[in-house]
Amino acid sequence: MHVVLADVEAPAVEAAAAELRADGLSAVAVPADVSSLESVEALARRAVDAFGAVHLVCNNAGVGATHALAWEGSLAIWEWMIGVNLFGVVHGVRAFLPLLVAQGEGHIVNTASMAGLVAGTSGSTPYTATKYAVVGLSESLALELTMIGSPVRVSVLIPGPVETNLASAIRNWPSHLGPVPAPARADRAGLLPIPSQLRGSLETKMHPSAVAQLVLDGIRADRFWIVTHPAELAQLIGQRTKGLLSEVDGVQ
Ligand SMILES: NC(=O)c1ccc[n+]([C@@H]2O[C@H](COP(=O)([O-])OP(=O)(O)OC[C@H]3O[C@@H](n4cnc5c(N)ncnc54)[C@H](O)[C@@H]3O)[C@@H](O)[C@H]2O)c1
């Protein structure tokens, strides 16, 4: 597979592409800001110029971990997270999906989170709101593709804790949104904790390469949901759904 890697951190994405090239793969690094449609459209053009076509799109860029209370943290935190986590996916869909639909094959993978199905797993309200939105967007997108009879597939990735640099996402705070928000109060870093019985299994973070393998398997099997921690997710969505069902059961 030829690979186009994009990230707002130019040196990091160039280093990652160089690693792939050292392994004998064709890889191109493109500095891009997914919160900008122009930037993602330019990325799509670069990908087509480099390799002639695009078959697999991973909308994976995301930011989080500010842990400010929803009504106390600056509004710019909301703008930042919605811009990257939600509009990043919207821009990826709008820039790339027309190419996939026109060529009659392809797959798009949107990264959400367990926080896209259960509040309280991330400790950050804006983050949770954007990830619920990515889940809904992906479900709706899959229906639209089915409706038009397109063979293009959609998957939504639901990671639990993974060993990455997400905790330092603030490093990419965009200057146009004003001053960098103050660090969260230490006592709020564990805000909205996961239930105690799940703490142990969610404390050990998964290695990103294990997540990558699950994504690859999910794409090959045309699975919509790609879940890294199925047992833990089952418990969490079970609790949530039970609460909802207790409200609606017997209504009809
Ligand atoms: N790590 C976890 O535990 C976890 C859990 C659930 C979901 N996720 C999701 O996984 C995805 C990947 O995050 P990660 O955990 O690898 O964190 P990470 O910080 O290591 O990687 C995120 C990448 O997004 C890039 N990025 C940030 N803003 C950008 C922008 N405006 N334009 C382009 N790139 C930008 C960053 O530079 C970084 O390379 C995110 O969507 C995140 O929400 C992560």
The ligand as a Gaussian input file, in Angstrom:
#p B3LYP/6-31G(d) Opt

LIG

0 1
 N       -5.206000       7.571000      23.112000
 C       -6.380000       7.192000      23.573000
 O       -6.497000       6.656000      24.673000
 C       -7.625000       7.427000      22.731000
 C       -8.841000       6.895000      23.164000
 C       -9.972000       7.088000      22.404000
 C       -9.888000       7.801000      21.221000
 N       -8.691000       8.317000      20.815000
 C       -8.669000       9.070000      19.550000
 O       -7.625000       8.564000      18.728000
 C       -7.261000       9.567000      17.776000
 C       -5.760000       9.650000      17.685000
 O       -5.264000      10.242000      18.887000
 P       -4.002000       9.668000      19.666000
 O       -4.505000       9.031000      20.900000
 O       -3.135000       8.894000      18.750000
 O       -3.309000      11.021000      20.161000
 P       -1.978000      11.720000      19.603000
 O       -1.943000      13.084000      20.222000
 O       -0.798000      10.838000      19.808000
 O       -2.294000      11.813000      18.048000
 C       -3.225000      12.739000      17.528000
 C       -2.594000      13.399000      16.316000
 O       -3.495000      14.401000      15.814000
 C       -2.687000      15.475000      15.395000
 N       -3.476000      16.706000      15.302000
 C       -3.930000      17.489000      16.312000
 N       -4.571000      18.555000      15.812000
 C       -4.534000      18.438000      14.457000
 C       -5.042000      19.224000      13.397000
 N       -5.716000      20.370000      13.618000
 N       -4.808000      18.813000      12.111000
 C       -4.115000      17.671000      11.877000
 N       -3.614000      16.893000      12.847000
 C       -3.826000      17.265000      14.131000
 C       -1.596000      15.560000      16.443000
 O       -0.479000      16.301000      16.000000
 C       -1.276000      14.083000      16.672000
 O       -0.246000      13.612000      15.832000
 C       -7.944000      10.838000      18.251000
 O       -9.099000      11.071000      17.452000
 C       -8.334000      10.532000      19.684000
 O       -9.446000      11.301000      20.107000
 C       -7.559000       8.135000      21.536000

